[in-house]
Amino acid sequence: MKNIVSQYRKQQGYSQDKLAELLGVSRQTIISIEKGKYNPSLPLAMMIANVFQTTVESMFTLEADDYK
């Protein structure tokens, strides 16, 4: 799954630490999500979208490999 969390975060001027604090997760979780090494749970994805006042679908995109 691809995401543009980093892009949204930078546009809002949030550091990884600040976003992690807002979401109640570790900075390492944010790093892993941004690098595509960790797919967040649905509740966490919804919280991320909510922080940026957008939809989950605009932040996260399934790739062909995700359907296997």
Residue, then its C-alpha position, 0 to 999 in steps of 0.5 A: m500500500k502506498n501513502i502520502v502521509s509524509q507529503y501531508r505532514k510536511q504541508q502542515g508543518y508537522s514533525q514526525d514527533k508532533l504527528a506521533e504525539l497527536l496520534g498517540v503512537s511512537r515516532q518510529t510508527i510514523i517513520s514506518i508508515e511513511k516508508g511503507k514498511y507498516n500498514p496502519s490499522l483502519p482506526l489509525a488510518m482514519m485518525i491520520a486522515n482526520v488530523f489532515q482533514t481528508t479521507v483515508e482513500s486520498m492518503f492511502t492507495l492499494e497497489a496491485d500486489d496488495y490484492k494477492 
